[in-house]
Amino acid sequence: MQHKTDFLLRVGNRWRAARTHYRDQLIKELSAMFDQFHDLGLADPHFSQRLATGGDSEHQQRLAEMLLAKHLLDHGFTLASTHTGPDFKATKDDISVWIELVTPEPRGIAPNWLSIGDDNGVSSYPHTEIALRYTSALKEKHEKLTGSARNQGGYLGKGIVGSSDPYVIAINQHLLQNCFRTLNGISQIPTACEVLYSVGAQQFHMDRATGRIVDADHSHRPSLHKEGLDGKVAFIPADNFLNATYRPVSAVMALDLQEEALITTDPGTPKKEHLAAVIHNLHALNPVPPRFLPAQEHWVAKMSENALELLKVHGIPA
């Protein structure tokens, strides 16, 4: 298949400066992954062409679909796709979850941040810009589920996703990063937590008499400020899981899917791995069990009379 050949040549060219045995290993793994993805019927009619010859973002978005599929398959899930609905229906232990993946393009993120390599350049982390890409991705995939003026009915209204089916939005932030890989935002917990539960920066409470820190928590940030081309500032909601319209969304799976994770490194060299964190919706109509999806971290919320607490549950190696 010509598209497969073109895809592998494209990746090989991207890895031309790497050690030969790493590059050869990656090409072999990607070849098998390509075949598996197509054999399972997960590729839509345009998938191979866009993977092989599409623009860089389009190529990376299709690659991310294959990487996520392999990640789920490696952890014991079976996958199906309808091509008119979410990317995958993932099933394990008699539980099925619809997963809709999005890999946001780095719009609004400074090019100098994206071009920083392992050994050059200094730049501040674009916390707000990355958070805004998350909110945009969330809005898009939420509307795909529930419908909008442009997408009347959505997956729910069309009967593709059932009213009792769990639905997970997977956000792969790989294109928003440089060599510094993390899912965390200004809060030092995943950016996804920030835009779902109004989490802001860490703050410390001091005793004025002694000057000692007596407590620490996070500030409340229910919205993000976004300046338009006309100079006007818009307030973008950052409290989506506290919004009743998001109840059909069971969870958000934050990801950094990396092709390097397919390589078995030399002794003494740390192996790359996909980064994954699942943030569960406190008010979900159809919750996903904690630790069901493969991720290093799972975040669950507890609401008290005057506070919301986010708890991290350690998951399984991703």
C-alpha positions as CSV (number, residue, x, y, z in Angstrom):
1,M,0.0,0.0,0.0
2,Q,1.5,3.3,-1.2
3,H,0.1,5.3,1.7
4,K,1.8,3.0,4.2
5,T,5.1,3.3,2.4
6,D,4.9,7.1,2.3
7,F,4.0,7.2,6.0
8,L,7.0,5.2,7.0
9,L,9.3,7.2,4.8
10,R,7.9,10.4,6.4
11,V,8.7,9.1,9.9
12,G,12.1,7.8,8.8
13,N,13.0,11.2,7.5
14,R,11.9,12.8,10.8
15,W,14.2,10.4,12.6
16,R,17.1,10.6,10.2
17,A,19.5,12.0,12.9
18,A,18.6,9.3,15.4
19,R,20.6,6.2,16.1
20,T,20.0,3.7,13.4
21,H,18.7,0.9,15.6
22,Y,16.3,3.2,17.2
23,R,15.0,4.4,13.9
24,D,14.7,0.9,12.5
25,Q,12.9,-0.3,15.6
26,L,10.4,2.6,15.4
27,I,9.7,2.0,11.8
28,K,9.0,-1.7,12.5
29,E,6.7,-0.9,15.4
30,L,4.8,1.7,13.3
31,S,4.4,-0.7,10.4
32,A,2.8,-3.3,12.6
33,M,0.7,-0.6,14.3
34,F,-0.5,0.7,10.9
35,D,-1.5,-2.9,9.9
36,Q,-3.3,-3.6,13.2
37,F,-5.3,-0.3,13.1
38,H,-6.5,-1.0,9.5
39,D,-7.2,-4.8,10.2
40,L,-9.4,-3.8,13.1
41,G,-11.4,-1.5,10.8
42,L,-10.5,1.6,12.9
43,A,-9.4,3.7,9.9
44,D,-11.9,5.9,8.0
45,P,-11.6,6.1,4.2
46,H,-9.3,9.2,4.3
47,F,-7.1,8.1,7.2
48,S,-4.1,6.7,5.4
49,Q,-3.9,9.5,2.9
50,R,-3.9,12.2,5.6
51,L,-1.4,10.2,7.7
52,A,0.9,9.9,4.8
53,T,0.7,13.2,2.9
54,G,-1.4,15.6,5.0
55,G,0.0,18.7,6.7
56,D,2.1,18.2,9.8
57,S,-0.7,18.7,12.3
58,E,-3.0,16.4,10.3
59,H,-0.3,13.8,10.2
60,Q,0.3,14.0,13.9
61,Q,-3.4,13.9,14.7
62,R,-3.8,10.6,12.7
63,L,-0.6,9.2,14.3
64,A,-2.1,10.0,17.7
65,E,-5.2,7.9,16.9
66,M,-3.0,4.9,16.2
67,L,-0.9,5.5,19.3
68,L,-4.0,5.7,21.5
69,A,-5.5,2.6,19.9
70,K,-2.3,0.6,20.6
71,H,-2.2,2.0,24.1
72,L,-5.7,0.8,24.8
73,L,-5.2,-2.6,23.1
74,D,-2.0,-3.2,25.0
75,H,-4.0,-2.7,28.2
76,G,-6.6,-5.4,27.3
77,F,-9.3,-3.3,25.6
78,T,-11.1,-4.3,22.5
79,L,-11.9,-1.5,20.0
80,A,-14.5,-0.8,17.5
81,S,-15.4,2.2,15.4
82,T,-18.5,3.3,13.4
83,H,-16.7,6.1,11.4
84,T,-19.8,8.3,12.0
85,G,-19.3,8.4,15.7
86,P,-16.5,8.9,18.3
87,D,-13.1,7.5,17.4
88,F,-13.3,4.3,19.5
89,K,-15.7,2.2,21.4
90,A,-13.4,0.7,24.0
91,T,-14.5,-2.4,25.9
92,K,-13.0,-4.3,28.8
93,D,-14.4,-6.4,31.7
94,D,-17.9,-6.0,30.1
95,I,-17.7,-2.2,30.4
96,S,-17.8,-0.1,27.2
97,V,-16.7,3.5,26.9
98,W,-16.9,5.8,23.9
99,I,-13.6,7.8,23.4
100,E,-13.3,10.9,21.2
101,L,-9.7,12.0,20.7
102,V,-8.6,15.5,19.8
103,T,-5.0,16.7,19.2
104,P,-5.2,20.5,19.3
105,E,-3.0,22.5,17.0
106,P,-0.7,25.0,18.8
107,R,-2.7,28.1,17.8
108,G,-1.9,31.1,20.0
109,I,1.3,29.5,21.3
110,A,4.6,31.4,20.7
111,P,6.7,29.7,18.0
112,N,9.9,30.2,20.1
113,W,8.3,28.0,22.8
114,L,7.6,25.2,20.4
115,S,11.1,25.3,18.9
116,I,13.0,25.0,22.1
117,G,15.1,21.8,22.1
118,D,16.7,19.7,24.8
119,D,19.8,21.9,24.8
120,N,18.9,25.4,23.7
121,G,16.6,28.2,24.4
122,V,14.8,29.7,27.5
123,S,11.1,30.5,27.6
124,S,8.4,30.7,30.1
125,Y,5.8,28.0,30.1
126,P,2.6,29.2,28.3
127,H,0.2,28.0,30.9
128,T,-2.8,30.2,29.8
129,E,-2.3,29.5,26.1
130,I,-2.3,25.7,26.6
131,A,-5.3,25.9,28.9
132,L,-7.2,27.9,26.3
133,R,-6.4,25.1,23.7
134,Y,-7.9,22.7,26.2
135,T,-11.1,24.7,26.6
136,S,-11.4,25.0,22.8
137,A,-11.0,21.2,22.4
138,L,-13.5,20.5,25.2
139,K,-16.1,22.8,23.6
140,E,-15.7,21.1,20.2
141,K,-16.0,17.5,21.4
142,H,-18.8,18.4,23.9
143,E,-20.8,19.8,21.0
144,K,-20.1,16.7,18.9
145,L,-21.8,14.7,21.6
146,T,-24.7,17.0,22.5
147,G,-25.2,18.9,19.3
148,S,-24.9,22.6,18.3
149,A,-26.2,25.0,15.7
150,R,-23.8,23.4,13.2
151,N,-24.1,19.8,14.4
152,Q,-27.8,19.4,15.2
153,G,-28.5,16.5,17.5
154,G,-24.9,15.4,18.0
155,Y,-24.0,11.8,18.7
156,L,-26.7,11.6,21.4
157,G,-29.5,13.0,19.2
158,K,-28.5,10.7,16.3
159,G,-28.5,7.6,18.5
160,I,-24.9,6.8,17.9
161,V,-24.0,7.2,21.6
162,G,-26.7,5.9,23.9
163,S,-28.1,8.0,26.8
164,S,-26.6,5.5,29.2
165,D,-23.2,5.2,27.5
166,P,-20.1,6.6,29.1
167,Y,-18.3,9.2,26.9
168,V,-14.7,10.3,27.4
169,I,-13.0,13.2,25.7
170,A,-9.3,12.4,25.2
171,I,-7.1,15.5,24.7
172,N,-3.6,14.9,23.4
173,Q,-1.5,18.0,24.0
174,H,1.5,16.7,22.2
175,L,1.6,19.5,19.6
176,L,1.4,22.1,22.4
177,Q,4.8,21.1,23.9
178,N,8.4,21.3,23.1
179,C,10.9,18.8,24.6
180,F,9.6,19.6,28.1
181,R,6.9,17.0,28.6
182,T,4.2,17.5,31.3
183,L,0.5,17.5,31.6
184,N,0.6,19.9,34.5
185,G,-0.4,23.6,34.3
186,I,0.2,26.6,36.6
187,S,-1.5,24.7,39.5
188,Q,1.1,21.9,39.3
189,I,-1.6,19.5,38.6
190,P,-3.0,18.6,35.1
191,T,-4.2,21.5,33.0
192,A,-7.3,19.4,32.4
193,C,-8.2,19.7,36.1
194,E,-7.8,23.5,35.9
195,V,-10.3,24.0,33.1
196,L,-12.8,21.4,34.4
197,Y,-12.9,22.4,38.1
198,S,-11.8,26.1,38.2
199,V,-8.4,25.4,39.6
200,G,-5.9,28.3,39.6
201,A,-2.4,28.8,40.8
202,Q,-1.1,27.5,44.2
203,Q,-1.5,29.9,47.0
204,F,-0.1,30.0,50.5
205,H,-1.8,31.4,53.7
206,M,0.5,33.1,56.2
207,D,0.2,34.0,59.8
208,R,0.8,37.7,59.8
209,A,2.2,37.7,63.3
210,T,4.8,35.0,62.7
211,G,5.2,35.1,58.9
212,R,4.9,31.3,58.8
213,I,2.9,29.5,56.2
214,V,-0.1,27.9,57.9
215,D,-2.0,26.5,54.9
216,A,-1.7,26.0,51.2
217,D,-4.4,25.4,48.5
218,H,-5.3,26.5,45.0
219,S,-6.9,29.8,44.0
220,H,-10.4,29.7,42.4
221,R,-10.2,30.5,38.6
222,P,-13.7,30.0,37.0
223,S,-12.7,31.5,33.7
224,L,-9.7,32.3,31.5
225,H,-9.1,35.7,29.8
226,K,-8.7,35.6,26.0
227,E,-7.9,38.7,24.1
228,G,-9.4,38.8,20.6
229,L,-7.9,40.4,17.5
230,D,-10.0,43.5,18.2
231,G,-8.5,43.9,21.6
232,K,-11.6,42.9,23.4
233,V,-11.3,40.4,26.2
234,A,-13.5,37.3,26.4
235,F,-14.1,35.2,29.5
236,I,-13.7,31.5,28.7
237,P,-15.4,29.1,31.1
238,A,-12.9,27.0,33.2
239,D,-15.5,25.2,35.3
240,N,-16.9,22.8,32.8
241,F,-17.5,19.8,35.1
242,L,-19.4,22.1,37.4
243,N,-21.7,23.0,34.5
244,A,-24.8,20.8,34.2
245,T,-24.6,20.8,30.4
246,Y,-21.4,18.7,30.7
247,R,-23.0,15.9,32.7
248,P,-23.1,13.6,29.6
249,V,-19.2,13.7,29.5
250,S,-18.0,11.0,31.9
251,A,-14.3,12.0,32.1
252,V,-11.5,13.8,30.3
253,M,-8.4,11.8,29.5
254,A,-5.4,14.2,29.2
255,L,-2.6,12.7,27.1
256,D,0.8,13.3,25.7
257,L,1.1,10.5,23.1
258,Q,4.7,10.0,21.9
259,E,6.0,7.8,19.2
260,E,9.2,7.5,21.2
261,A,7.2,5.3,23.6
262,L,7.4,2.5,21.0
263,I,11.2,2.3,21.3
264,T,13.0,0.0,23.7
265,T,16.0,2.1,24.8
266,D,19.5,1.0,25.5
267,P,20.4,0.0,29.0
268,G,20.8,3.0,31.3
269,T,18.7,5.2,29.1
270,P,15.2,6.0,30.4
271,K,12.4,4.7,28.3
272,K,9.9,7.3,27.1
273,E,6.2,6.7,27.9
274,H,2.9,8.2,27.1
275,L,1.7,10.6,29.7
276,A,-1.9,10.1,30.8
277,A,-4.2,11.5,33.4
278,V,-8.0,10.8,33.7
279,I,-10.1,13.5,35.3
280,H,-13.5,12.1,36.4
281,N,-16.7,14.2,36.2
282,L,-18.2,14.5,39.7
283,H,-21.7,15.0,38.2
284,A,-21.4,12.5,35.3
285,L,-24.6,10.8,34.2
286,N,-22.6,7.8,33.3
287,P,-19.4,7.6,35.3
288,V,-16.3,5.7,34.4
289,P,-14.9,3.5,37.2
290,P,-11.6,5.0,38.6
291,R,-8.5,3.3,37.3
292,F,-10.5,1.8,34.4
293,L,-8.7,3.7,31.7
294,P,-4.9,3.2,31.5
295,A,-3.2,6.3,33.1
296,Q,-0.6,7.2,35.7
297,E,-3.1,9.4,37.5
298,H,-6.8,9.5,38.1
299,W,-8.4,12.6,39.6
300,V,-11.7,12.5,41.4
301,A,-13.6,15.4,43.0
302,K,-15.4,15.6,46.4
303,M,-17.7,18.5,47.2
304,S,-18.3,19.7,50.7
305,E,-20.5,22.4,52.0
306,N,-18.0,25.2,51.1
307,A,-15.2,23.6,49.2
308,L,-14.3,21.3,46.4
309,E,-11.4,18.8,46.9
310,L,-9.6,17.1,44.1
311,L,-8.0,13.8,45.0
312,K,-5.3,12.0,43.0
313,V,-5.6,8.2,42.7
314,H,-2.5,6.5,41.3
315,G,-3.2,4.4,38.3
316,I,-1.3,1.9,36.3
317,P,1.8,2.5,34.2
318,A,0.8,4.0,30.9
